[in-house]
Amino acid sequence: TGVQTCALPIFGDIDIFPRPPVTWLETQVELSRRGFSGGPIDGIRGPQSSAALRAFQRSRGLAPSGELDDRTARELEMEAPALAWFSLASDDLAGLQPLSTTWLGKSRQTALAHETALELATERYRAGAGFLWRMNPGLDWDAVTADTLFVAPAAEFVARPGRAGFVEIRLAEKVLEAFAADGRLLAHFPTSIARRVEKRPLGDLKVTVVVANPDYTFDPAVFPESEEAKELGRKLILPPGPNNPVGVAWVGLDRSGYGIHGTPDPAKVGHTESHGCFRLANWDAQTLLGLVWMGMTVRVVP
């Protein structure tokens, strides 16, 4: 992947760093770099972006207003521009493949990879698809090659604050936060929770397994609404990949069938509901892998 930093006038062309962020795009990118995720980056203030900013303010001992006041902006100082020119490597593009529409078809694929260059770019650079379209007018995403340059958020890197002491999931807010052992807030992510209230565990759970790029066991009993599941009547093993139902990470918990995992639909995180597990955007799930450890407490509160 190639990268060249840039500043676009529509978002402010103050090209001197370090400096505080001055737009919501810059705020979203810098929050993401520090492990405070507000969902797909789109340059628009929304509930998840505001929640991420409030979490960052709490981590710095500031009033959690969700507003980019002067003191917050100074704490959120940027070292580099929010946008950059990128390209996708030949190997990345060669790995794209269509995704079967059936469970059986998915189980027969070599990998559950990204389908398109746009899908790959949105996930790698933590962006909304519509945002990448707007930033790259006239670009034919279906004709992208390794020589194609495009503008995307420079948010791929996330600082690693070290191992967390515990994780807290707040169901009402649909957020997952990682804390140091001394109670300092280290990271914040939007999460999806179970659709049915009785499927939402409360209390202290323990991490039992941490797996990057997991496969997935499809159990028809978990999908009673699926006609295909009823006809199959047997379990299937689906290969790893970003379009795997649990995405690129699985953090298993000490309650059978429950875990924290990625998802192939990052735009839906925090907005739609799961069968029971806690879903994160794949990029947030990858960040979480660097924070959690076997036996760590995951506290689920209302």
Secondary structure, DSSP 8 states (H G I E B T S, - for coil): --EEEE--GGG-----SSB---SHHHHHHHHHHTTB--SSB-SS--HHHHHHHHHHHHHTT-----S--HHHHHHT-BSS-SEEEE---HHHHHT-----SSHHHHHTSS----SSHHHHHHHHTTB-HHHHHHHSTT--GGG--TT--EEEES----------SEEEEETTTTEEEEE-TTS-EEEEEE-B-BSSGGGS--EEEEEEEEEES--EEE-GGG-TT-HHHHHH-S-EEE--STTSTTTTEEEEESSTT-EEE--S-GGGTTTS-BSSSEE--HHHHHHHHTT--TT-EEEEE-
